[in-house]
Amino acid sequence: MVADWPITGSRVDTSIHSDIDEDVYTLERSYDEPWSGVRDVNQIVVAFGEEVGVRTYIVIPPLIYGEGIGFFTKGFGQVQVIIHINDLCTLYHLLVTAIINTSSTLKCGKEGYYYAESGSRSWKSIAEQIGVVGHNLGVFENTDVKTVEMKEVADAFYKGDERLAESVLGSNSRIKGDRARRILGWKPEFSEGGFEGEVERVVRELLEKEGI
């Protein structure tokens, strides 16, 4: 939601955003409407909740990793924050429990934003790790990481949409989930080190799927 566009320079943001120290709703509202689909949905949910008198809560997760157990959860430079799927589920559980037990005092609506994160990784470091894993498995000749133009990435993965490609793979998105930690007592169990093991698992799984 707070991702920038540092390559084209339309917006560069290297600050770390806290969901307690900042007014997330106002920050989000200050962005132009085409900023992101997430921004638009969040604003609609909060506004409609106020209109009909329903308490709303917005959870904003970053790059989610880990093998899920549901029907649609088994797929898989700049800095992105990360979170394990199990830690995210724990946050949702704590939030729902708090809503049921203390809905009269738990802040909601414009003050009901929750960032979810348990660390950060740069896309470059992720690419480098994939290179190391692939090399160790005998798939890659070396561990070198190649730099490509944004247009090439957009054409290959995003139907030529360079703005979308930059927002997904070329942006900074630094957030801090202070609200869940302080108010809900949320404590992520999976450290950043667990992400490394996940990269290897995904690479192995994809290679097996491709019969390599």
N, C-alpha and C positions, 0 to 999 in steps of 0.2 A: 504493500500500500504506500510506503514511503520511498519506494525505489526512485532513483534518479536516472538521468540520461547523460552520463559523463563523456561519452565518446563524441556525440554530436554537440554537447555543451549546452543543450537547451535547459538543463538544470543539473547542478552538481551539488551533492549533499553528502558530506563525510561525517556529520554529527551523529551521535547516538541518541535515539529518541526513547524516552521513558514514558510509560503509560500512567505514571503517577505525577512526575514532575512537569509534564506537558498536558495541555488541553488537546487530546487527540482528535476529538470531534471538530474543533475549530481549525486545527492544522489540516485535517482531511478536507474540510469544507473550503479552505483557501485554494486548493488545487482546482484547475480547470476541470469541467465535467468530462472531457475525453481522457482525463489522466489515466484512469484504469477502471475496469469493470467492477473491481472490488470496492473502490471508492464510491461508485454510483450506488451499488447495492446497500452498502453500510448506511449511507445518507438516507436512502429511501426507508430502510427498516426503522431507523431512529425517528424520522419524521412521522411515519405512519403509526408507530407505537405511541407517540405523544398525542396524535390526533384521536386515536380510539381508546386511549387510556390503558395501554398494555405496556408492562415493563419489558424493556429490551436489553439484551447483553450481546456485545460483539466480541468474538474471539478472533484474533488475527494471527494465524500461524505462518511461519516462513517456509523454508525448504524442509519438507518432511521426509525423513528416511526411516528405514526399518520395514520388516515384512509384516504386513497386516494379515487379518484373518477373515475379512469380509469378502463379498463378491467382487468388488471393484478395487481392491487395494493391493493386488499382488504384482502390479507392474513396477515399475520403479522410477588474474587480472583484478574483477571487482569482488566486493565482499558481500556475502549473503549469510544471514543468521540461519541456524539449523535447529531442528528438534526431532527427537525420536517419536515415532507414532505412539508408543506406549506412554511416554511422558505427556503427550498431547491429550490422550484419552484420560489420563489421571486428572489433568487440569479441568477437562469438561465435567468429569465426575464430581470434583470438588465444587465447581461452580454451580452445577445443578443442585447438589446437596445443600449448598449455602442459600440458593434461591428458595428452596422448599422450606428450609428451617428459619431463615432470617430475611425473607423477601422485603420486609418492611423497613429494614435498615441498610441493606446492601444497595450501593449506588447503582443506578441503571441509566438507560437512555444516553444522553450526551456524556455522562460520567461513567458509563458502563462498558468501557473499552478495555480489553485484555490482550496484551501482546503475549505470545508464547514463544519462548526461545531457550536454548540451553548451550549456546556457543556460536561460533561463526567459522566460516571457511571461505576462502577466495576461490573463484572458478578456476584460476590458474593452478592452485594447489590441488584441487580435485582432478584436473586434467593430468597433472604430474603424477598423482597417485595411480590413476588409471594406467598411465604409461608404465610405471614400475610393476604393477600387478600383471599387466599384459606381457611385459618382458620376462618376468619371472616364470610365467606360464608357457613361455616359448612362442607366443603369438606375435609379439612385436620384436623387430630386430634390435631396437634400442629404446631408451626411455625419453627420447627427445619430444618436446611439445612444440607444435607448429602454430604460429600466429596466422590467422586468416582475416580477411576483410569482412566487415559486417554484412555486406551485400551477399557474399558467398554463403554465410550462415543463414541469412534470411531466405535466400533462394532454396537452400537445402532443407530447411526445417519449418519455415514460417510463410510459405507461399509468397516470398518476396517482400514481406512486411518488415522493413528494417527497424521501424520504431518498436514493434513488438519484440523483435530479436534482441534489440539493445536492452529493453526493459527486463527481459527474462535472463539473458546470458551476459549482458555487459553493464549491469547496473550495480550500484551500492544500495544496500538496504540494511541499516543498522538499527535494531530495536532492542529494548531491554524490558523483560516481563516482570517489572517490580510489583505491579498490583496483585498478581496471582500469588507471588511469593509472600508479600506482607499481609494481605487480607485473607487469602484462602489457605495459607500455609503450604503452598505448593513447593515441592522439592524435586526437581528433575533427577532421575536416577541414572540416566545415560549421559556420560561425559562426552566431550568432543572426541576422545580416543575411540569411542565406540563407532564413530562415523567411519573411521579408517577400515575397520573390519567389515562394515556394511558395503563399502566400495568394492572390496575384494569379493564379497558374496555376490553382488550384483553382476560384476564382470564375469565371474565363473558361471553364473546362471545364464547370462546372455550367450556366452560361448557355447554352453551345452545346448541351448535352444537352437543355435545356428549349426550345431553339429561340428563344431571346431574343436 
